[in-house]
Structure formats: C-alpha cells, structure tokens
Amino acid sequence: MGLPLLWAMPTKRQSNLEMAITEAGLLRHLNEFQVMADKYNHTRLVGTPAHEETLDYIIRFLESFGYNVHQQEFTVFRPDVSSHSVHLTKDNGQQVDFNVNIMHNSPSTSDEGITAKYVPNAFGCERLSTKPTGPWIALVERGNCSFTEKQHIAQLDGALAVLVYNTEDQQDDFEGKIDPQTEDRNIPIGAISWRAAHEIMAPNSSPILHVRMQVDVIPVVTRNIIAETQGGNKENVIMIGAHTDSVMQGPGINDDGSGVTTLLEIAAHIDQKHLTNAVRFAWWSAEELGTLGSKAYVEKLPSDQRKRIAAYLNIDMIGSPNHVNMIYDGDGSNSKETGLVIPVGNAAIESLFIKYFEDNHEYHQPIGLEYMVRSDAGAFFEAGIPFGGLTSGFEFIKTELEQQEYGGQAGKAHDPCYHQACDTVHDIDAKVLLLHARGYAHAIDVYSHSTATLG
C-alpha cells in the first residue's frame, strides 16, 4: 500500500460507533450468508430459499436489538432463461456450442436467433473507426465502461447484438445487467466466458456465429426490510441501505453481503436512544433485477415523507480484493453525463468521506454518478434526495497509478469475482471491508447528531 493503514489505533476523529465495528463482527454475518448459499446451489438470487433465509436472518438479528421491523412486500418478474447458445462452425466442419447468459433487461433474439459475422472492438467503449459491412455481432471485452454503454455504442455502429466476454484473469461465465431498454438501445446483449471468446477468435474458426437468447419471466413475491432507531427526530431522518440479493451465478458475498453486514453491525452498535436525528436502515431486495426494491420504496413514499429524509447513504461492494477507495462524485464534476441535477447535500457527503480517508492516511478517488445511480442510490437521486457512498470497486480494471497508490495488481478488475461463482467469503479483503464499514459508521455518527452541513 502507498500509505500506512491505521486499523487498530483509534484517533481523536474516530467515534465509539466507528470503533465498535470490527472485522470479526463483519465476517460473522458473511459466513452465515455463505452457508445459506452453499445449501441452495451457491446463489442467493431473489426468490430462492437462500435469499429468503437471508431476509429472515436480518429480521431476527434486528429484533434481538429491539428494533421494530417493517417488511414491504412487492412482486417482481424474475428472468428465467429458457434457451441460450452461441453456435460456431470451425474450418474443419466441427460445430461448437458455447454458453451465453443473457443480461438482465436485455431483449431476446427471435426464435430463429441471429446469424452474422462477429466483429471485435476491444472493450466496446469507443465507436469503431470503420463501420462493418453486412450483418454483424459485436464481440467486446468486459470492463472500462458499463454494459449499457457497450450495448449503446454497438447499436450506434450498427450491430445486431453484443457478446461481452470475461477478462483473462476471470475467464468463467458471468452475469450482467443493463438499464431498461430505450428506442435507441434495444439490441440483445449477452455474457460469455473468456475461453469461449478466444476459441471464437481462433485462426481456424469461422467468422460466422449463430446466437440465440430467449428469456421468460416468472413472478416472485419478495420483501424490503426497514428498521428505524427508537430515538432521534423523525422529521429529519438519515437513511442508509444495501441490497440483499445476488445474481444467479454466485452467492454475492461482496455484492452485496459486504453492505448488508455493515448495516447490521451499525444497527447493532448505534446508541438508539441518544440521537438528534433518527436513523432508518433499509435492506433492499431485487437490486440485481434493476434496483426494484429501492424504487418500490421511494415511489410509494408520500411527498411529505420524502422531505423528511435528510440524506441517503448507499452501500454496495466494499470488500473488493484488488480494491480502490472510491467516493460517489458529489457535485457531478467527475461524471461523463452533463446536465445532471445534483441534490443539494451531495457535495457535503463527498467531502465528509474525503476527510475520513485523509484522516486515516488513505488514498481515495471519485466515481462518476452515472455508475452509482444504477445501484439503489438511483431512486433517491430521481426523488431529489441527497445521497452518497463508497465502493471498493467492481469490474473496472485497476490502472498502474492505482497499483502504485493502493497496491494490488494493475490490469486486473478491482473485484475479479464480480457477478461470478467465486464471489464468496474468500473473495473478501477484510481490512478493506473494515475501513469502508467504519467510514459509513463515521458518517452515521456525524449525521445522526447534525445535518447542518447538508444545506
């Protein structure tokens, strides 16, 4: 690491709540979530038994600390893939089939599928300099920009579909999701393994692919879990949330067991009765299907209730093994999108986290809002509620500069197991998790006593 870490030595700036958060406390819940997933096909996908056990575990834990727990039920339509394949014919006539995972919110291909040549385009984050002729399928590497951006850029260039392949250090099958379709961004997009992509691009393979991705949906009733401190002003509430579900491909221990366990430990150690402002904890369901839980909650809140929320803090992926310390961009200065209407208070939240890392002699960097509003912060952004948060990284590739500052390995994803089967307890960097969890505890300690800096 570029700078010394202060894991055990409390400073004047560290509160009792911060110091109450420990590695052991955080890891105990993650181990429980791992056991649940292992019992049921290694996933905590919404609507599965392991996800239901996760929700029941959270409720029992909260009730043991005297919380009155509210459960908000809602129905989602979970994708149930019925048919998917990538078909390749080699020069010797050998036919090879590869698995492809259609991304959440992607349209299906027709029943007949798509037959077209493939065209590689690096990470697919920039337009092609020369437009291909004839029908074609974009073949791009995972990383450097969102799946939504890859889909949009490929469609602008005229592709009929997009196949995103895993990076060499990850290699395995994975899942992804895109924003809901729009008129100018509606071509099918799927995920394949690194091995499949490199066999497709082998010299003795045909440039023609046949891709078929069909998806049905099934209704699932699920729950958000909401709990609020006994004390504090109910007219000036600080909210903090994380999502409880994983993708089908894995148990989701970093994404987002790391956020869930942080919430549980803060809820357990906060002094509920001696607060100026109430703290409301939220465990969202169905984030991996499109942040459906947080959207359902905010949409059903009357306008007067929305005005009582002084700020929302979002926790999503804070234990990444090849980590960076990213802070949600508070004023839009590091966002690619222009014209964003930033809620008053966002910049103050960013400043608070900057000071936290600097007080702990840690490097930090911003992450653009266009990425973070795709998580559960998005619903609060749309409602004009100030929000902020941290992440230790997901699929973006670590740069040489980041390696110099944080350690780890340049050229690899911040979390090489993002949306994969290997997102287990073994994927967690416990010291990074502790640093970020204490950052959230610090923010809750500050805002539960005063929101004056939020404007």
FINURO-558809 format. One record per residue (C-alpha): residue number from 1; y, z, x. Coordinates in Angstrom, 1 decimal. Layout:
BEGIN
<NUM, <Y, Z, X>>
...
//
This chain:
BEGIN
<1, <0.0, 0.0, 0.0>>
<2, <3.5, -0.7, 1.2>>
<3, <4.9, 2.7, 0.4>>
<4, <3.3, 6.2, 0.3>>
<5, <2.0, 7.4, -3.1>>
<6, <2.7, 10.8, -4.4>>
<7, <-0.4, 11.5, -6.6>>
<8, <-0.6, 15.3, -6.3>>
<9, <2.7, 16.6, -5.1>>
<10, <5.0, 17.3, -8.1>>
<11, <8.7, 16.7, -7.6>>
<12, <11.7, 18.0, -9.4>>
<13, <11.6, 14.9, -11.6>>
<14, <8.0, 15.5, -12.8>>
<15, <7.7, 17.3, -16.1>>
<16, <5.0, 19.6, -17.3>>
<17, <3.8, 16.8, -19.6>>
<18, <3.5, 14.4, -16.6>>
<19, <1.6, 16.9, -14.5>>
<20, <-0.8, 17.7, -17.4>>
<21, <-2.1, 14.1, -17.2>>
<22, <-5.0, 13.9, -14.7>>
<23, <-7.5, 11.3, -13.5>>
<24, <-10.3, 13.4, -14.9>>
<25, <-8.7, 13.7, -18.3>>
<26, <-8.1, 9.9, -18.5>>
<27, <-11.5, 8.9, -17.3>>
<28, <-13.4, 11.2, -19.7>>
<29, <-12.4, 9.0, -22.6>>
<30, <-13.1, 5.7, -20.8>>
<31, <-16.6, 6.9, -20.0>>
<32, <-17.1, 7.6, -23.7>>
<33, <-15.9, 4.1, -24.7>>
<34, <-18.2, 2.6, -22.1>>
<35, <-21.2, 4.4, -23.6>>
<36, <-20.3, 3.2, -27.0>>
<37, <-20.0, -0.4, -25.9>>
<38, <-23.3, -0.2, -24.0>>
<39, <-25.1, 0.8, -27.1>>
<40, <-24.0, -2.2, -29.0>>
<41, <-24.1, -5.4, -27.0>>
<42, <-21.4, -4.3, -24.5>>
<43, <-18.5, -5.0, -26.8>>
<44, <-16.0, -3.1, -28.9>>
<45, <-14.9, -6.1, -30.9>>
<46, <-13.1, -5.3, -34.2>>
<47, <-15.7, -4.6, -37.0>>
<48, <-18.6, -3.9, -34.6>>
<49, <-20.3, -0.4, -34.5>>
<50, <-18.8, 0.4, -31.1>>
<51, <-15.3, -0.2, -32.4>>
<52, <-15.9, 1.9, -35.4>>
<53, <-17.2, 4.7, -33.1>>
<54, <-14.1, 4.3, -31.0>>
<55, <-11.9, 4.9, -34.1>>
<56, <-14.0, 7.9, -35.3>>
<57, <-13.8, 9.4, -31.7>>
<58, <-10.0, 9.1, -31.7>>
<59, <-9.7, 10.8, -35.1>>
<60, <-12.0, 13.7, -34.2>>
<61, <-10.1, 14.3, -30.9>>
<62, <-6.7, 14.3, -32.7>>
<63, <-7.8, 16.6, -35.4>>
<64, <-9.1, 19.1, -32.7>>
<65, <-5.4, 19.4, -31.6>>
<66, <-4.1, 20.0, -35.1>>
<67, <-2.8, 16.5, -36.0>>
<68, <-2.8, 15.2, -39.5>>
<69, <-4.3, 11.8, -39.1>>
<70, <-3.3, 8.8, -41.3>>
<71, <-5.7, 5.8, -41.4>>
<72, <-4.2, 2.5, -42.5>>
<73, <-6.8, 0.1, -43.7>>
<74, <-6.3, -3.7, -43.8>>
<75, <-8.5, -6.8, -43.8>>
<76, <-8.7, -9.3, -41.0>>
<77, <-10.6, -12.6, -40.8>>
<78, <-12.6, -12.4, -37.6>>
<79, <-13.6, -15.7, -36.0>>
<80, <-17.3, -16.3, -36.0>>
<81, <-18.1, -19.2, -33.7>>
<82, <-20.8, -21.4, -35.3>>
<83, <-21.1, -24.2, -32.8>>
<84, <-19.6, -24.9, -29.4>>
<85, <-20.6, -27.0, -26.4>>
<86, <-19.4, -29.2, -23.7>>
<87, <-21.7, -32.1, -23.0>>
<88, <-21.7, -34.1, -19.7>>
<89, <-23.8, -37.0, -18.5>>
<90, <-24.4, -37.4, -14.8>>
<91, <-24.7, -40.7, -13.0>>
<92, <-28.5, -40.4, -12.9>>
<93, <-28.6, -40.1, -16.6>>
<94, <-29.2, -36.3, -16.6>>
<95, <-27.5, -34.6, -19.6>>
<96, <-26.0, -31.2, -19.1>>
<97, <-24.6, -28.8, -21.7>>
<98, <-22.1, -26.0, -20.9>>
<99, <-21.0, -23.1, -23.0>>
<100, <-17.4, -23.1, -24.2>>
<101, <-15.6, -20.2, -26.0>>
<102, <-13.0, -21.5, -28.5>>
<103, <-9.8, -19.4, -28.2>>
<104, <-8.6, -17.2, -31.0>>
<105, <-6.1, -19.1, -33.2>>
<106, <-7.3, -22.5, -31.9>>
<107, <-8.2, -25.2, -34.4>>
<108, <-11.7, -26.5, -34.5>>
<109, <-12.6, -30.0, -33.4>>
<110, <-14.0, -32.3, -36.1>>
<111, <-17.7, -32.1, -36.9>>
<112, <-18.3, -35.0, -34.6>>
<113, <-16.4, -33.4, -31.7>>
<114, <-14.2, -35.2, -29.2>>
<115, <-15.5, -37.7, -26.6>>
<116, <-12.9, -38.5, -23.9>>
<117, <-12.4, -38.5, -20.2>>
<118, <-11.2, -35.3, -18.5>>
<119, <-8.0, -35.1, -16.5>>
<120, <-7.5, -32.2, -14.1>>
<121, <-4.0, -30.7, -14.0>>
<122, <-4.1, -27.7, -11.7>>
<123, <-3.1, -24.6, -13.8>>
<124, <-1.7, -26.8, -16.5>>
<125, <1.7, -25.1, -16.4>>
<126, <3.7, -28.2, -15.5>>
<127, <3.9, -31.7, -17.1>>
<128, <1.8, -34.5, -15.5>>
<129, <3.9, -36.9, -13.4>>
<130, <1.9, -39.8, -14.7>>
<131, <0.7, -39.9, -18.3>>
<132, <-3.1, -40.8, -18.5>>
<133, <-4.1, -43.9, -20.5>>
<134, <-6.7, -43.7, -23.2>>
<135, <-8.1, -40.6, -24.9>>
<136, <-8.3, -37.6, -22.6>>
<137, <-9.0, -33.9, -22.4>>
<138, <-7.0, -31.6, -20.1>>
<139, <-9.1, -29.6, -17.6>>
<140, <-6.9, -26.8, -16.2>>
<141, <-7.4, -23.5, -14.2>>
<142, <-6.8, -20.1, -15.7>>
<143, <-3.7, -18.2, -14.5>>
<144, <0.0, -18.7, -13.7>>
<145, <1.1, -19.2, -17.4>>
<146, <-0.2, -18.3, -20.8>>
<147, <-3.0, -20.2, -22.7>>
<148, <-0.4, -21.0, -25.3>>
<149, <1.8, -22.7, -22.7>>
<150, <-1.2, -24.6, -21.3>>
<151, <-2.0, -25.9, -24.8>>
<152, <1.6, -26.9, -25.5>>
<153, <2.1, -28.7, -22.2>>
<154, <-1.2, -30.6, -22.6>>
<155, <-0.3, -31.7, -26.1>>
<156, <3.1, -32.9, -24.9>>
<157, <1.3, -35.0, -22.3>>
<158, <-0.9, -36.5, -25.0>>
<159, <-4.2, -34.6, -24.5>>
<160, <-6.7, -34.3, -27.4>>
<161, <-8.0, -30.9, -26.3>>
<162, <-7.8, -28.4, -23.5>>
<163, <-10.5, -26.8, -21.4>>
<164, <-9.4, -23.8, -19.3>>
<165, <-11.8, -22.8, -16.5>>
<166, <-12.1, -19.5, -14.8>>
<167, <-10.9, -18.8, -11.3>>
<168, <-13.3, -18.9, -8.4>>
<169, <-13.2, -15.1, -7.9>>
<170, <-14.0, -14.6, -11.6>>
<171, <-16.4, -17.5, -12.3>>
<172, <-18.0, -16.2, -15.5>>
<173, <-17.5, -17.1, -19.1>>
<174, <-14.4, -15.5, -20.7>>
<175, <-12.4, -15.4, -23.9>>
<176, <-8.7, -16.1, -24.6>>
<177, <-6.2, -16.3, -27.4>>
<178, <-3.2, -18.3, -28.2>>
<179, <-0.2, -17.9, -30.5>>
<180, <-0.7, -19.2, -34.1>>
<181, <-0.6, -23.0, -34.4>>
<182, <2.6, -24.9, -34.9>>
<183, <3.1, -28.6, -35.7>>
<184, <3.8, -29.5, -32.1>>
<185, <1.0, -27.3, -30.7>>
<186, <-2.3, -27.7, -32.6>>
<187, <-4.9, -29.2, -30.3>>
<188, <-8.2, -27.4, -29.8>>
<189, <-8.4, -25.2, -26.7>>
<190, <-11.5, -23.5, -25.2>>
<191, <-12.6, -21.5, -22.2>>
<192, <-15.4, -22.4, -19.7>>
<193, <-16.7, -20.9, -16.6>>
<194, <-15.7, -21.8, -13.0>>
<195, <-19.2, -23.1, -12.4>>
<196, <-19.1, -25.4, -15.4>>
<197, <-15.8, -26.8, -14.3>>
<198, <-16.9, -27.6, -10.8>>
<199, <-20.1, -29.2, -12.0>>
<200, <-18.0, -31.3, -14.3>>
<201, <-15.8, -32.4, -11.4>>
<202, <-18.7, -33.0, -9.0>>
<203, <-18.7, -36.5, -7.5>>
<204, <-21.9, -37.6, -9.2>>
<205, <-20.7, -36.7, -12.7>>
<206, <-19.3, -38.9, -15.4>>
<207, <-15.6, -38.5, -16.2>>
<208, <-16.5, -38.6, -19.9>>
<209, <-17.0, -35.3, -21.8>>
<210, <-18.1, -34.6, -25.3>>
<211, <-16.5, -31.4, -26.6>>
<212, <-17.4, -29.7, -29.9>>
<213, <-15.9, -26.4, -31.0>>
<214, <-16.5, -25.2, -34.6>>
<215, <-15.4, -21.8, -35.8>>
<216, <-15.8, -20.0, -39.1>>
<217, <-14.2, -16.7, -40.1>>
<218, <-15.7, -13.5, -41.7>>
<219, <-13.7, -10.8, -43.5>>
<220, <-13.6, -7.4, -41.7>>
<221, <-12.0, -4.2, -43.0>>
<222, <-10.6, -2.2, -40.2>>
<223, <-8.1, 0.6, -39.5>>
<224, <-4.9, 1.6, -37.7>>
<225, <-4.8, 5.3, -36.7>>
<226, <-1.4, 7.1, -36.9>>
<227, <-0.6, 10.7, -35.9>>
<228, <2.7, 12.4, -35.6>>
<229, <3.8, 15.6, -33.8>>
<230, <4.4, 18.7, -36.1>>
<231, <7.8, 19.3, -34.7>>
<232, <10.9, 17.1, -33.9>>
<233, <13.4, 15.3, -36.0>>
<234, <11.5, 13.0, -38.4>>
<235, <14.7, 10.9, -38.8>>
<236, <14.7, 9.9, -35.1>>
<237, <11.1, 9.1, -34.1>>
<238, <9.7, 7.8, -30.8>>
<239, <6.6, 5.7, -31.3>>
<240, <4.0, 4.9, -28.7>>
<241, <0.9, 2.7, -29.2>>
<242, <-2.1, 1.0, -27.7>>
<243, <-4.9, -1.2, -29.2>>
<244, <-8.5, 0.0, -29.8>>
<245, <-10.4, -3.3, -29.9>>
<246, <-11.9, -5.5, -27.2>>
<247, <-12.8, -9.2, -27.1>>
<248, <-16.4, -10.2, -27.8>>
<249, <-17.1, -10.8, -24.1>>
<250, <-16.8, -7.2, -22.9>>
<251, <-16.2, -3.5, -23.5>>
<252, <-12.4, -3.7, -22.9>>
<253, <-12.1, -0.6, -20.7>>
<254, <-8.9, -1.7, -19.0>>
<255, <-7.9, -3.9, -22.0>>
<256, <-7.1, -1.6, -23.7>>
<257, <-9.2, 1.5, -23.2>>
<258, <-6.6, 2.4, -20.5>>
<259, <-3.9, 2.5, -23.1>>
<260, <-6.0, 4.4, -25.6>>
<261, <-6.9, 7.1, -23.2>>
<262, <-3.3, 7.5, -22.1>>
<263, <-2.2, 8.1, -25.7>>
<264, <-5.0, 10.6, -26.3>>
<265, <-4.0, 12.6, -23.2>>
<266, <-0.3, 12.6, -24.0>>
<267, <-1.1, 13.7, -27.6>>
<268, <-3.3, 16.5, -26.3>>
<269, <-0.8, 17.9, -23.9>>
<270, <2.6, 17.5, -25.6>>
<271, <4.2, 20.6, -27.0>>
<272, <4.2, 19.5, -30.6>>
<273, <6.4, 22.3, -31.9>>
<274, <9.2, 22.3, -29.4>>
<275, <10.7, 18.8, -29.6>>
<276, <14.1, 17.5, -30.5>>
<277, <12.6, 14.2, -31.8>>
<278, <9.2, 13.6, -33.4>>
<279, <6.7, 11.5, -31.5>>
<280, <4.4, 9.2, -33.5>>
<281, <1.2, 7.9, -31.9>>
<282, <-0.4, 4.7, -33.0>>
<283, <-3.8, 3.2, -32.2>>
<284, <-3.7, -0.4, -33.4>>
<285, <-6.7, -2.4, -34.5>>
<286, <-7.3, -6.2, -34.2>>
<287, <-4.8, -6.8, -31.4>>
<288, <-7.3, -9.3, -29.8>>
<289, <-7.2, -11.3, -33.1>>
<290, <-3.4, -11.7, -32.9>>
<291, <-1.8, -8.3, -32.9>>
<292, <-2.8, -8.0, -36.6>>
<293, <-2.8, -4.2, -36.7>>
<294, <0.8, -3.6, -35.5>>
<295, <2.0, -6.5, -37.6>>
<296, <0.4, -4.9, -40.7>>
<297, <2.0, -1.6, -39.9>>
<298, <5.6, -2.8, -39.3>>
<299, <5.5, -5.3, -42.2>>
<300, <4.6, -2.5, -44.7>>
<301, <7.3, -0.1, -43.4>>
<302, <10.3, 0.1, -45.7>>
<303, <13.6, -0.8, -44.0>>
<304, <14.8, 2.9, -44.1>>
<305, <11.6, 3.9, -42.3>>
<306, <12.1, 1.2, -39.6>>
<307, <15.6, 2.6, -38.9>>
<308, <14.1, 6.0, -38.1>>
<309, <12.2, 4.6, -35.2>>
<310, <14.5, 5.0, -32.2>>
<311, <12.1, 3.1, -29.8>>
<312, <8.5, 1.9, -29.4>>
<313, <6.6, 2.1, -26.2>>
<314, <3.6, -0.2, -25.8>>
<315, <0.6, 0.5, -23.5>>
<316, <-1.7, -2.4, -22.7>>
<317, <-3.7, -2.7, -19.4>>
<318, <-2.5, -0.1, -16.9>>
<319, <-5.6, 0.4, -14.7>>
<320, <-6.0, -3.1, -13.1>>
<321, <-7.9, -3.1, -9.8>>
<322, <-5.7, -5.7, -8.0>>
<323, <-2.6, -4.1, -9.5>>
<324, <1.2, -4.6, -9.6>>
<325, <3.7, -2.3, -11.3>>
<326, <5.3, -4.5, -14.0>>
<327, <8.0, -3.2, -16.3>>
<328, <8.9, -5.0, -19.5>>
<329, <12.1, -7.0, -18.9>>
<330, <14.7, -5.0, -20.8>>
<331, <17.6, -7.5, -21.0>>
<332, <15.9, -10.9, -21.0>>
<333, <17.2, -11.7, -17.5>>
<334, <13.7, -12.4, -16.3>>
<335, <12.4, -14.3, -19.3>>
<336, <11.7, -18.0, -19.4>>
<337, <12.9, -18.3, -23.0>>
<338, <16.6, -18.4, -23.8>>
<339, <18.4, -17.2, -26.8>>
<340, <16.3, -14.1, -27.3>>
<341, <18.0, -11.4, -29.4>>
<342, <17.2, -8.3, -27.4>>
<343, <17.2, -5.0, -29.3>>
<344, <19.8, -2.5, -28.1>>
<345, <18.0, 0.1, -26.1>>
<346, <15.5, -2.2, -24.3>>
<347, <17.6, -2.2, -21.1>>
<348, <17.7, 1.6, -21.1>>
<349, <14.0, 1.8, -21.4>>
<350, <13.5, -0.6, -18.5>>
<351, <16.0, 1.5, -16.4>>
<352, <14.0, 4.7, -17.2>>
<353, <10.8, 3.1, -15.8>>
<354, <12.6, 1.7, -12.8>>
<355, <13.8, 5.1, -11.9>>
<356, <10.4, 6.6, -12.5>>
<357, <8.8, 4.2, -9.9>>
<358, <11.6, 4.7, -7.4>>
<359, <11.4, 8.4, -7.7>>
<360, <7.7, 8.1, -6.9>>
<361, <8.4, 5.7, -4.0>>
<362, <6.6, 2.8, -5.7>>
<363, <7.3, -0.9, -5.8>>
<364, <8.0, -2.4, -9.2>>
<365, <8.8, -5.8, -10.8>>
<366, <9.8, -7.1, -14.2>>
<367, <7.6, -9.1, -16.5>>
<368, <9.2, -11.5, -19.0>>
<369, <9.4, -10.5, -22.6>>
<370, <7.8, -13.8, -23.7>>
<371, <4.5, -12.4, -22.4>>
<372, <4.8, -8.8, -23.7>>
<373, <5.8, -9.7, -27.2>>
<374, <2.4, -11.3, -27.6>>
<375, <1.0, -7.8, -27.5>>
<376, <1.7, -5.1, -30.1>>
<377, <5.3, -4.9, -29.0>>
<378, <5.9, -8.2, -30.7>>
<379, <6.1, -6.7, -34.2>>
<380, <8.7, -4.2, -33.2>>
<381, <10.7, -6.9, -31.4>>
<382, <10.7, -9.0, -34.6>>
<383, <12.0, -5.9, -36.5>>
<384, <14.8, -5.3, -34.1>>
<385, <13.4, -2.0, -32.9>>
<386, <14.0, -1.2, -29.2>>
<387, <10.7, -1.4, -27.1>>
<388, <9.5, -1.2, -23.6>>
<389, <6.4, -0.6, -21.5>>
<390, <4.4, -1.1, -18.3>>
<391, <1.4, -3.1, -17.3>>
<392, <-0.6, -3.2, -14.0>>
<393, <-1.4, -6.9, -14.6>>
<394, <-3.9, -9.2, -16.2>>
<395, <-4.8, -12.8, -15.4>>
<396, <-1.8, -13.7, -13.3>>
<397, <-2.6, -14.4, -9.7>>
<398, <-1.4, -11.9, -7.0>>
<399, <1.1, -13.5, -4.6>>
<400, <1.4, -13.0, -0.9>>
<401, <4.5, -10.9, -1.4>>
<402, <2.8, -8.7, -3.9>>
<403, <-0.1, -8.2, -1.5>>
<404, <2.5, -7.0, 1.1>>
<405, <4.0, -4.6, -1.4>>
<406, <1.1, -3.3, -3.3>>
<407, <-2.0, -4.1, -1.2>>
<408, <-4.9, -5.7, -2.8>>
<409, <-5.8, -9.4, -2.4>>
<410, <-3.5, -12.4, -2.8>>
<411, <-5.0, -15.4, -4.6>>
<412, <-7.0, -13.2, -7.0>>
<413, <-6.0, -12.1, -10.5>>
<414, <-4.4, -8.7, -11.0>>
<415, <-7.4, -8.0, -13.2>>
<416, <-10.2, -10.3, -12.2>>
<417, <-12.2, -9.0, -15.2>>
<418, <-9.6, -9.6, -17.9>>
<419, <-11.4, -10.6, -21.1>>
<420, <-14.8, -10.6, -19.5>>
<421, <-18.0, -8.6, -19.5>>
<422, <-17.1, -6.9, -16.2>>
<423, <-14.1, -5.1, -17.8>>
<424, <-16.0, -1.8, -17.5>>
<425, <-15.2, 1.6, -16.1>>
<426, <-16.0, 0.1, -12.7>>
<427, <-13.0, -2.3, -13.2>>
<428, <-10.5, 0.6, -13.4>>
<429, <-8.3, 1.8, -10.5>>
<430, <-8.0, 5.4, -11.5>>
<431, <-5.0, 6.1, -9.2>>
<432, <-3.1, 3.2, -10.7>>
<433, <-4.0, 4.4, -14.2>>
<434, <-2.7, 7.8, -13.4>>
<435, <0.6, 6.5, -12.0>>
<436, <1.2, 4.4, -15.1>>
<437, <0.0, 7.1, -17.6>>
<438, <2.3, 9.6, -16.1>>
<439, <5.1, 7.1, -16.4>>
<440, <4.6, 7.0, -20.1>>
<441, <4.4, 10.8, -20.2>>
<442, <7.7, 10.9, -18.4>>
<443, <9.3, 8.5, -21.0>>
<444, <7.9, 10.6, -23.9>>
<445, <9.2, 13.8, -22.3>>
<446, <12.7, 12.2, -22.0>>
<447, <13.0, 10.6, -25.4>>
<448, <11.3, 13.4, -27.3>>
<449, <14.3, 15.5, -26.2>>
<450, <17.1, 13.0, -26.3>>
<451, <17.6, 9.3, -27.2>>
<452, <21.2, 9.3, -26.3>>
<453, <20.7, 6.6, -23.6>>
<454, <19.2, 4.2, -26.2>>
<455, <22.5, 3.5, -27.7>>
//
